[in-house]
Amino acid sequence: MLVSAAAVVLAAGGTAMVARAGDDRSAAAPRPAASSTPPVRVVLPGKPGESARVSDSDQVRAPDGSTYNTIDVAFVQMMIVHHTQAIEMAELAPERAGGTGLRALAARISAAQGPEITWLKRWLQDRKLPATDPGHDHSTMPGMQSPADLAALTAARGADFDRKFVAMMTAHHKGAIQMAGDVLGGGSDEVLRETANEMAVEQGSEIRRLEQL
C-alpha cells in the first residue's frame, strides 16, 4: 500500500515542503529534496554532568532510534495546522448541512483528523521540537482556505453550505495529499512516511465520497 499510494501522490507533483524551505534549484538540475533543505537546529540534552549541545535534525535520532530530517519536521508542523482547519470546517456541518450524507462525512473527517493531530504533536514533543514554525505563513499551504471563504461557509445553510463544503474540503484534501507526497519523496522517518501514506489514502477516499455528494 505504501508503494502504490506514494506513486499516486508523487505523480501529483507535491512541492509544499520544498517551497517552504526557499529552494531555488532549477528544474534542469534537480537534486533530492532532503539534501536541498536546511536542517532544523535542535538542542540535545547532555548526560548527567554534561552540557547540552546543538545539532542538526538531519543528524540526530529520536528516542525510538529513528532518524528524521527537515522535510519530516516541516510536514508534521504544517499538517497540524492543516488538519485543524479541516476540523474547523467539519464542525460547521451538523447545524448547517442540508444532507445527512454530508453531515456523516464531516463527522468522519473530525473523528479521523483529531487523533492524527494528537499523534503529530507527540511526534514533535518526543524530539523536543516546536509545535509550529512561527516564521511560516500557513495560508500558503496547499489547499488552505482563506478567512473570507471560511466566513462564507459559516454563513451558508442547506444546499448552499453543502456545495461550498464539498468544493472547499475537496481542495483542502488535495492539498494534504500534495504535502504527503513531499514527505513520501524526501522524508527520513519511516513511521512518519507510513502515516503520511495512510493520510493520503484516507483523504483520497474522502475526496471520492465528496464527489459523489
C-alpha positions as CSV (number, residue, x, y, z in Angstrom):
1,M,0.0,0.0,0.0
2,L,2.9,2.4,0.8
3,V,4.4,2.0,-2.6
4,S,1.1,2.4,-4.5
5,A,0.0,5.4,-2.6
6,A,3.4,7.0,-2.8
7,A,3.3,6.7,-6.6
8,V,-0.1,8.4,-6.7
9,V,0.9,11.4,-4.5
10,L,4.3,11.8,-6.1
11,A,2.7,11.8,-9.5
12,A,0.6,14.7,-8.4
13,G,3.8,16.7,-8.0
14,G,3.9,17.6,-4.3
15,T,6.2,20.6,-3.6
16,A,4.9,22.2,-0.4
17,M,8.0,21.3,1.8
18,V,10.5,22.4,-0.9
19,A,8.7,25.7,-1.5
20,R,8.6,26.3,2.3
21,A,12.4,25.9,2.5
22,G,13.0,28.5,-0.1
23,D,14.6,26.0,-2.6
24,D,15.9,27.8,-5.6
25,R,17.3,24.9,-7.7
26,S,16.4,24.8,-11.3
27,A,14.3,22.2,-13.0
28,A,17.2,21.4,-15.3
29,A,19.4,20.2,-12.4
30,P,17.2,18.5,-9.8
31,R,18.6,17.2,-6.5
32,P,16.9,15.1,-3.8
33,A,14.6,17.3,-1.8
34,A,16.0,16.1,1.5
35,S,19.5,17.3,0.7
36,S,18.5,20.7,-0.5
37,T,16.6,21.8,2.6
38,P,18.5,23.4,5.5
39,P,18.3,21.3,8.7
40,V,16.4,22.3,11.8
41,R,18.6,23.2,14.7
42,V,17.9,21.0,17.7
43,V,19.0,21.3,21.3
44,L,20.1,17.9,22.7
45,P,20.2,17.5,26.5
46,G,23.6,16.3,27.8
47,K,24.2,13.3,30.0
48,P,24.4,14.0,33.8
49,G,27.2,16.4,34.3
50,E,27.4,17.3,30.6
51,S,26.2,20.4,28.8
52,A,23.5,20.4,26.2
53,R,24.6,20.6,22.6
54,V,23.1,21.9,19.4
55,S,22.9,19.7,16.3
56,D,21.0,19.4,13.0
57,S,17.8,17.4,12.9
58,D,19.2,15.6,9.9
59,Q,21.9,14.1,12.1
60,V,20.1,13.2,15.2
61,R,17.9,10.2,16.2
62,A,14.6,10.2,18.0
63,P,14.2,8.4,21.3
64,D,12.9,5.4,19.4
65,G,16.1,5.2,17.4
66,S,14.5,6.5,14.1
67,T,16.1,9.3,12.1
68,Y,14.3,12.3,10.7
69,N,15.1,15.3,8.5
70,T,13.8,18.8,7.8
71,I,11.1,17.6,5.4
72,D,9.7,15.4,8.1
73,V,9.6,18.3,10.6
74,A,8.0,20.7,8.1
75,F,5.3,18.1,7.2
76,V,4.4,17.5,10.8
77,Q,4.3,21.2,11.8
78,M,2.3,22.1,8.7
79,M,-0.1,19.2,8.9
80,I,-1.2,20.1,12.4
81,V,-2.4,23.4,11.2
82,H,-3.8,21.9,8.0
83,H,-5.8,19.3,9.9
84,T,-7.0,21.9,12.4
85,Q,-8.7,23.9,9.6
86,A,-10.3,20.8,8.2
87,I,-11.8,20.0,11.6
88,E,-13.0,23.6,11.9
89,M,-14.8,23.3,8.6
90,A,-16.2,19.9,9.5
91,E,-17.6,21.1,12.8
92,L,-19.8,23.6,11.0
93,A,-21.7,20.8,9.2
94,P,-24.1,19.5,12.0
95,E,-26.1,22.7,12.2
96,R,-25.7,23.9,8.6
97,A,-25.6,21.0,6.2
98,G,-28.6,20.1,4.1
99,G,-27.8,16.5,3.5
100,T,-27.3,13.7,6.0
101,G,-24.6,12.2,3.9
102,L,-22.5,15.3,4.2
103,R,-23.0,15.5,7.9
104,A,-21.9,11.9,8.3
105,L,-18.8,12.5,6.2
106,A,-17.9,15.7,8.2
107,A,-18.1,13.7,11.4
108,R,-15.8,11.1,9.9
109,I,-13.3,13.8,9.0
110,S,-13.3,15.1,12.5
111,A,-13.0,11.7,14.0
112,A,-10.0,10.8,11.9
113,Q,-8.0,14.0,12.0
114,G,-8.4,14.8,15.7
115,P,-6.4,11.7,16.8
116,E,-3.9,12.4,14.0
117,I,-3.2,15.9,15.3
118,T,-2.5,14.3,18.7
119,W,-0.1,11.9,17.2
120,L,1.7,14.6,15.2
121,K,2.1,16.8,18.2
122,R,3.5,13.9,20.2
123,W,6.0,13.2,17.3
124,L,7.3,16.8,17.8
125,Q,7.3,16.6,21.6
126,D,9.3,13.4,21.5
127,R,12.0,15.2,19.5
128,K,11.9,18.4,21.6
129,L,10.8,20.3,18.5
130,P,8.3,23.3,18.5
131,A,4.7,22.6,17.5
132,T,4.7,25.3,14.9
133,D,7.2,27.3,12.8
134,P,6.3,30.9,13.7
135,G,8.2,32.1,10.6
136,H,5.9,30.2,8.2
137,D,2.9,31.7,6.5
138,H,0.4,28.9,6.9
139,S,-2.1,30.5,4.5
140,T,0.3,29.5,1.6
141,M,-0.1,25.7,2.4
142,P,-1.7,23.7,-0.4
143,G,-5.5,23.6,0.0
144,M,-5.7,26.1,2.9
145,Q,-8.9,28.1,2.7
146,S,-8.9,31.9,3.2
147,P,-10.7,33.6,6.1
148,A,-13.2,35.0,3.6
149,D,-14.0,31.6,2.3
150,L,-14.4,30.2,5.9
151,A,-16.7,33.2,6.7
152,A,-18.8,32.4,3.6
153,L,-19.1,28.8,4.6
154,T,-20.1,29.7,8.2
155,A,-22.8,31.9,6.9
156,A,-24.2,29.4,4.4
157,R,-27.1,27.0,5.1
158,G,-28.6,23.9,3.5
159,A,-27.7,23.2,-0.2
160,D,-25.6,26.3,-0.4
161,F,-23.5,25.1,2.5
162,D,-23.2,21.6,1.0
163,R,-21.9,23.0,-2.3
164,K,-19.4,25.2,-0.6
165,F,-18.2,22.5,1.8
166,V,-17.7,19.9,-1.0
167,A,-15.6,22.4,-3.1
168,M,-13.6,23.6,-0.1
169,M,-12.9,20.3,1.5
170,T,-12.0,18.7,-1.8
171,A,-9.4,21.4,-2.4
172,H,-8.2,21.1,1.2
173,H,-7.8,17.3,0.9
174,K,-6.0,17.6,-2.4
175,G,-3.5,19.9,-0.7
176,A,-2.9,17.4,2.1
177,I,-2.2,14.7,-0.4
178,Q,0.3,17.0,-2.1
179,M,2.0,17.6,1.2
180,A,2.1,13.9,1.9
181,G,3.8,13.4,-1.5
182,D,6.6,15.7,-0.3
183,V,7.4,13.6,2.8
184,L,7.0,10.3,1.0
185,G,9.5,11.5,-1.6
186,G,12.1,13.1,0.8
187,G,11.4,12.3,4.4
188,S,13.6,10.0,6.5
189,D,11.3,8.8,9.3
190,E,9.8,5.6,8.0
191,V,6.9,5.5,10.5
192,L,6.0,9.1,9.6
193,R,6.1,8.2,5.9
194,E,3.7,5.3,6.6
195,T,1.4,7.7,8.5
196,A,1.5,10.2,5.6
197,N,0.7,7.4,3.2
198,E,-2.3,6.4,5.3
199,M,-3.5,10.0,5.4
200,A,-3.2,10.2,1.6
201,V,-5.2,7.0,1.1
202,E,-7.9,8.1,3.6
203,Q,-8.3,11.6,2.1
204,G,-8.3,10.2,-1.4
205,S,-11.2,8.1,-0.4
206,E,-13.0,11.0,1.2
207,I,-12.5,13.1,-2.0
208,R,-14.3,10.4,-4.0
209,R,-17.1,10.5,-1.4
210,L,-17.3,14.3,-1.7
211,E,-17.5,14.0,-5.5
212,Q,-20.5,11.6,-5.0
213,L,-22.2,14.0,-2.7
